Amino acid sequence: MRANAALMCGLVVVAALGGCSGGSESPTPSGTADLPAQGPLEEIVGWAQPEGTTGMLEQLRLRESRIAACMTELGFEYFPDVPAPDEVIESDGPVQGTREYVERYGYGLWNPVTEEAGSFQFAYEPSPERESYLAAMSPAEREAYDTAIYGPITESHPDGSTTRSGGCFGVGHDGIPADDEYLRTVNEEAIAYLTALPEDPAFAELDARWSECMAREGMSFGSPHRARETFLDGVLAFYEDLGHFQGDPLDTPEAKEQAAEEKRVALIDFECRESFGYDRQYALIAHELQADYVETHRADLDLLAQAAEG
């Protein structure tokens, strides 16, 4: 089963300002340390970073309790998996938005991020009760369980895998009841707005200045967002064409060449942004645009925030 594309937030959205990993240190691009890591709309749709191990565990407990309640309503048992604090290992790798991060991972696409400050690994075994519960199911019961927790199949792929969307897992993620189409639409529209935000004309002058800097290095991109999108499109197409490839696809000559190019472009991108404080100016504009959106859709977003608080 393939992951819902909506969960790939670190790959696509919010141009220069970060990703999805949680932890004690939020991404702090150059010159933005005194600004919130997320704008007001990002906070509402759940893109805020939890603070350290304690914050991450609280977020995980809330998610798991939502999933359990949702599955109970549908007639299934669900065994929440929440590790103890001493079973959580917090990475001390480079902070996203720093030179060290870019030198190691580029945009984190062709160069998978293995360590990042504020990311977590769990040194514990999944619930044995859940494993026993699933093992006792017939194929038909397991299909019903998968539909309940991950949603119906939205796409089938030649390799036999499937993509599902929604279900109780989605409820756990955003707190929106599965049958509340109104709030789900509000949430989807807000995420669509955030995804398209880097293309807003309000950034045109800022992006033009950045493009001039990149052009002096022989590169032609319209914005930092589009530079990353170029590599994202490439890596997605690469994996789509793999079929039944055996082994590590990132160990191929093509992937290694793209990984090296990604680091080269990402570092020049970083230097151009740093040269005139692009990240800070972007954040100020983005937060203002988000605040305008929140004010325009205040009533709907208040309901969405209430659902997220559980």
C-alpha positions in Angstrom: 0.0 0.0 0.0 1.3 3.4 -0.9 1.1 6.4 1.4 -1.4 9.1 0.8 0.3 11.9 -1.2 -1.2 14.4 1.2 1.3 13.2 3.8 4.3 14.2 1.7 4.3 17.8 3.0 8.0 18.0 3.5 8.6 17.5 -0.2 6.4 20.2 -1.8 5.0 23.0 0.3 5.9 26.3 1.8 8.9 27.3 -0.2 11.9 28.2 2.0 10.4 27.6 5.3 10.6 24.0 6.3 9.2 20.6 6.4 7.3 18.2 8.6 9.6 16.7 11.1 8.9 17.6 14.7 11.2 18.3 17.6 12.8 20.7 20.0 14.2 22.8 17.2 12.0 24.0 14.4 13.6 24.8 11.0 15.2 28.2 11.3 16.2 29.5 7.8 18.7 32.4 7.9 17.3 35.5 9.6 14.0 34.0 10.8 15.0 32.9 14.3 12.7 35.6 15.8 9.7 34.6 13.7 7.2 31.7 14.3 8.3 28.6 12.3 4.7 28.4 11.0 2.2 31.0 9.9 -1.3 31.2 11.4 -2.9 29.0 8.7 -0.2 26.4 9.0 -0.9 26.2 12.7 -4.6 25.6 12.2 -4.1 22.8 9.6 -1.7 21.0 11.9 1.7 21.8 10.5 3.0 23.2 13.8 6.1 21.5 15.2 5.8 19.7 18.5 8.4 20.8 21.1 10.9 18.0 21.9 10.1 14.5 23.0 7.3 15.5 25.3 5.5 17.5 22.6 5.9 14.7 20.1 4.5 12.1 22.5 1.5 14.2 23.4 0.8 14.7 19.7 1.2 10.9 19.1 -1.1 10.1 22.0 -3.8 12.4 20.7 -3.5 10.9 17.2 -3.7 7.3 18.5 -6.6 8.0 20.7 -8.5 9.5 17.8 -7.8 6.4 15.7 -8.9 4.1 18.5 -12.2 5.9 19.0 -12.9 6.0 15.3 -12.2 2.3 14.8 -14.4 1.4 17.8 -17.3 3.3 16.2 -16.8 1.1 13.1 -16.7 -2.1 15.1 -13.0 -2.8 15.3 -10.4 -2.9 18.0 -7.4 -0.7 17.8 -4.4 -1.0 20.0 -2.6 2.4 20.3 1.1 2.4 19.9 2.8 5.1 22.1 6.4 4.6 23.1 7.7 5.4 26.6 9.9 8.5 26.8 13.0 6.3 27.2 12.1 4.4 24.0 12.4 7.6 21.9 15.7 8.6 20.3 15.9 12.2 19.2 18.3 13.0 16.4 21.0 15.6 16.9 21.7 16.0 13.1 21.7 19.3 11.3 18.8 21.7 11.5 16.7 22.1 8.4 17.4 25.5 6.8 21.1 25.6 7.7 24.2 25.3 5.5 25.2 22.0 7.1 21.8 20.5 6.3 22.0 21.7 2.7 25.5 20.4 2.2 24.5 17.0 3.5 21.1 16.6 2.0 20.4 19.3 -0.6 16.6 19.4 -0.7 16.3 16.0 0.9 14.9 14.4 -2.3 17.5 12.5 -4.2 19.5 12.6 -0.9 17.2 11.0 1.7 17.4 12.7 5.1 18.7 10.1 7.7 19.3 12.5 10.5 17.7 15.9 11.3 17.6 17.8 14.5 14.2 17.3 16.0 13.4 14.0 14.2 12.7 10.8 16.2 13.3 7.1 16.1 11.4 4.7 18.3 13.4 1.9 19.9 10.3 -0.3 20.7 8.3 -3.1 19.2 4.8 -2.6 17.7 1.9 -3.7 19.8 1.8 -7.6 20.0 -1.9 -7.4 20.7 -2.5 -5.6 17.4 -0.4 -8.2 15.5 -2.3 -11.1 17.0 -5.6 -9.3 16.3 -4.8 -8.8 12.6 -3.4 -12.3 12.2 -6.7 -13.9 13.3 -8.6 -12.1 10.6 -9.9 -13.7 7.4 -8.9 -12.0 4.1 -12.4 -10.3 3.9 -12.1 -9.1 7.5 -8.7 -7.7 6.9 -9.9 -5.8 3.8 -12.7 -4.3 5.9 -10.2 -3.4 8.6 -7.8 -1.8 6.1 -10.7 0.2 4.5 -11.8 1.4 8.0 -8.3 2.5 9.1 -6.8 3.7 5.8 -9.9 4.5 3.7 -11.0 3.0 0.4 -8.6 2.2 -2.4 -8.3 5.3 -4.7 -5.7 3.9 -7.1 -4.2 0.5 -8.0 -0.7 0.2 -9.5 0.9 -2.2 -11.9 3.2 -3.6 -9.2 0.1 -4.8 -7.2 0.3 -2.0 -4.6 -2.6 0.3 -3.9 -3.2 3.9 -2.7 -5.8 4.5 -0.1 -7.1 7.8 1.3 -9.0 8.8 4.4 -10.3 6.4 7.0 -9.6 6.5 10.7 -5.9 7.2 10.1 -7.0 10.4 8.5 -9.2 11.2 11.4 -6.3 10.6 13.8 -4.1 13.0 11.7 -6.5 16.0 11.5 -9.3 15.3 14.0 -12.0 15.8 11.5 -14.8 13.2 11.8 -14.8 10.8 8.8 -18.4 11.8 7.9 -17.9 15.6 8.2 -17.6 16.5 4.5 -18.0 20.2 5.3 -14.9 20.4 7.6 -12.9 18.1 5.3 -13.6 20.5 2.4 -12.5 23.4 4.6 -9.3 21.6 5.5 -8.6 20.6 1.8 -9.1 24.1 0.6 -6.8 25.5 3.3 -4.1 23.0 2.3 -4.6 23.8 -1.4 -4.1 27.4 -0.6 -0.8 26.7 1.3 0.5 24.5 -1.4 -0.1 27.2 -4.0 1.2 30.0 -1.8 4.8 30.1 -3.2 3.3 31.1 -6.6 1.5 34.1 -5.2 2.3 37.4 -7.0 3.3 38.9 -3.7 6.6 37.1 -4.0 7.4 38.2 -7.5 9.9 40.9 -6.7 11.6 38.8 -4.1 11.8 35.8 -6.5 13.1 38.0 -9.3 16.0 39.2 -7.2 16.8 35.6 -6.2 16.6 34.5 -9.9 19.2 37.2 -10.8 21.6 35.8 -8.3 21.1 32.2 -9.6 21.6 33.4 -13.2 25.0 34.7 -12.2 25.8 31.1 -11.4 24.5 29.9 -14.8 21.1 28.6 -13.4 17.6 29.5 -14.6 14.9 29.0 -12.0 11.9 31.2 -11.3 12.0 30.8 -7.6 13.4 28.6 -4.8 10.1 26.7 -4.8 10.4 25.9 -8.5 14.0 24.8 -8.1 12.9 22.2 -5.5 9.9 21.3 -7.7 12.3 20.4 -10.5 14.1 17.8 -8.4 10.8 16.6 -6.8 9.3 16.0 -10.2 12.4 14.1 -11.2 12.5 11.8 -8.2 8.8 11.1 -8.4 9.1 10.2 -12.1 12.2 8.1 -11.4 10.3 5.9 -8.8 7.2 5.7 -11.0 9.3 4.1 -13.8 11.1 1.6 -11.5 8.5 -1.1 -11.8 9.9 -4.2 -10.1 13.5 -2.9 -9.7 15.5 -5.1 -7.4 18.0 -3.5 -5.0 18.5 0.1 -3.9 17.3 2.4 -6.6 19.3 5.4 -5.2 22.5 3.4 -5.7 22.2 3.6 -9.5 24.4 5.9 -11.6 21.4 8.1 -12.6 20.3 8.6 -9.0 23.8 9.4 -7.8 24.2 12.0 -10.6 20.9 13.6 -9.7 21.8 13.5 -6.0 25.1 15.4 -6.7 23.3 17.9 -8.9 20.6 18.5 -6.2 23.2 19.3 -3.6 25.0 21.7 -6.0 21.8 23.6 -6.9 20.5 23.6 -3.3 23.8 25.1 -2.0 23.8 27.9 -4.6 20.1 28.5 -3.8 20.9 28.7 -0.1 23.7 31.2 -0.7 21.6 33.4 -2.9 18.8 33.4 -0.4 21.2 34.2 2.4 22.9 37.0 0.5 19.9 39.4 0.8 17.7 37.8 3.5 15.3 36.1 1.2 13.9 33.7 3.9 13.0 36.4 6.4 11.3 38.5 3.7 9.5 35.4 2.4 8.3 34.5 5.9 6.9 38.0 6.6 4.9 38.0 3.3 3.7 34.4 3.7 2.6 35.0 7.3 0.7 38.1 6.2 -1.0 36.3 3.3 -2.0 33.4 5.7 -3.4 35.9 8.2 -5.5 37.4 5.5 -6.8 34.0 4.5 -7.6 33.1 8.2 -9.5 36.4 8.7 -11.5 35.9 5.5 -12.4 32.3 6.5 -12.5 32.9 10.2 -15.8 31.0 11.1 -14.9 27.9 9.2 -11.3 27.8 10.4 -12.4 28.2 14.0 -14.5 25.1 13.6 -11.5 23.3 12.1 -9.2 24.4 14.9 -11.7 23.1 17.5 -11.8 19.7 15.7 -8.0 19.5 15.7 -7.9 20.2 19.5 -9.9 17.0 19.9 
